[in-house]
Amino acid sequence: MRDIAAEHDSDVAAEHDDGDNAAPERDDGAEPEREVRAPVPAPDLDEYRARARGWIEANLERGPASGGRRGDIDPAAIAAGRALQRRLYEAGYAGITWPREYGGQGLGPEYERAFQQEARGYRLPELGIAGGTTFGVCAMTMLAHASADFLRRHIPRILAGEELFVQFFSEPEAGSDLAGVRTRAARSGDGWVLNGSKIWSSGAYYADWGMCLARTDWDVPKHRGLTWFAVPVTAPGVTVERIRQITGDAEFCQEFFDDVVLGDGDVIGQVDDGWTVAQTMLMFERGGGLSHGTRTTRASTGVAPDLVELARTAGRLADPLTRDLIVRAHVDDVARRALLARLGARMRADPAQALHLASYAKLVSGVHDPIRADTAMRIGGADAVNWDAASGDAASGDAVDREEQPGGAVGRRTAVGFLNSRFMSIAGGTNEMQRNSIGERVLGLPREPSFDSGKPFREVLRDARGWTSARE
């Protein structure tokens, strides 16, 4: 879960993704840069596939790839994921489509597809939700806007699993109006001093860095005067507190910044042009970017296999009503995949519209997920809310892994899925915000009225305090 999000007026919303793993020492630019491999011609695709197949068989374990899962994650699992990510990087299978000058391979998407096809059925690095945010959102945004020096410093480390980035985006007082952030970065000598708070940052408790949106000019309208910074999670003055969720997990975090010292080398994009960077981040967050990453979404095979498994576990697979529910869910799944494929083609054909077209992809998830979760609960019945979580088998006295007990893992998965089902209707911009964006930016409908978009932000806050006093 990236962060639970916010959006400017009727345009954009963003979600918002301790330290179980210590972050690497801060790089102030004095450390020698990594060696960058010289350009080489693209290899023959068939030879590349064969070589990748051999490496995968020799170096990866068989098993399902869980990729960017939600929920609490064991620090040992993150450490293992980082180690495996480094092996991928050293073998040349991390950042297959990323620029060579920043540690990637600089190859076309057909090479990444070939690797992913060969890796199907093998375990890839598990880096939790922060891994998904790092590779799918933050790094993509950096590649689009950060300076070459910044990219040379951070991208190779991301690809090697040494740096995980999360989003420091939403704030307690800037929910649906993302441009209204009040976390501030003030000039101090040759650097900056950061103060304020962010919230709903998924996975921040084990991440190394956060991409933080801060206000750097209070005397211009709110969409100007914003700047993005890379903030080390373990820097002096940064406090990370975890937030317990309805599922019992605590992957959401709130951060407090008290006189955190940053340098010009930590700026991402141009000073005071953070809204441009934010638009790019939102595009990737909503699935609107062209893939440069190391992971792809794998379509399931068969008719709603998770629901079939659930129905079999609950003993309802032969029930006509249950079979009807499964088929309806399957039809929705197929329609969703077809829509996303069409949107992807449209976005590649018209990159300028990618952010706004991505609102369709975000909206379909926000609408589809609750319906599907409700269907699963109807199929599972009592087995979806009541399962044996005991650590032993009462009949035999033998220890039994609760994941191995019939219905245990399936029941828990269904229940947690139901509790999480509203996530995508909020995170990354609510369904209502996506509809506004589609109406105004794609369909050309009139914009909602705005009273503050042209005022200096300092005056907006002053006026808001006056309204509050008048009501009291």
Secondary structure as UniProt FT lines:
FT   STRAND          6..8
FT   TURN            9..11
FT   STRAND          12..14
FT   HELIX           45..59
FT   HELIX           75..91
FT   TURN            96..97
FT   HELIX           100..102
FT   HELIX           109..119
FT   TURN            120..121
FT   HELIX           128..133
FT   HELIX           134..138
FT   HELIX           139..145
FT   HELIX           148..159
FT   TURN            160..161
FT   STRAND          165..168
FT   TURN            172..173
FT   HELIX           178..180
FT   STRAND          184..188
FT   TURN            189..190
FT   STRAND          191..199
FT   TURN            202..206
FT   STRAND          209..215
FT   TURN            222..223
FT   STRAND          226..232
FT   TURN            233..234
FT   TURN            236..237
FT   STRAND          238..243
FT   TURN            246..247
FT   STRAND          252..263
FT   HELIX           264..266
FT   STRAND          267..268
FT   TURN            271..272
FT   HELIX           274..285
FT   TURN            286..287
FT   HELIX           305..313
FT   TURN            314..315
FT   TURN            317..318
FT   HELIX           320..349
FT   HELIX           351..353
FT   HELIX           354..380
FT   HELIX           381..384
FT   TURN            394..396
FT   HELIX           402..404
FT   TURN            406..407
FT   HELIX           408..419
FT   TURN            420..422
FT   HELIX           423..425
FT   TURN            426..428
FT   HELIX           431..437
FT   HELIX           438..442
FT   TURN            453..454
FT   HELIX           457..471
//
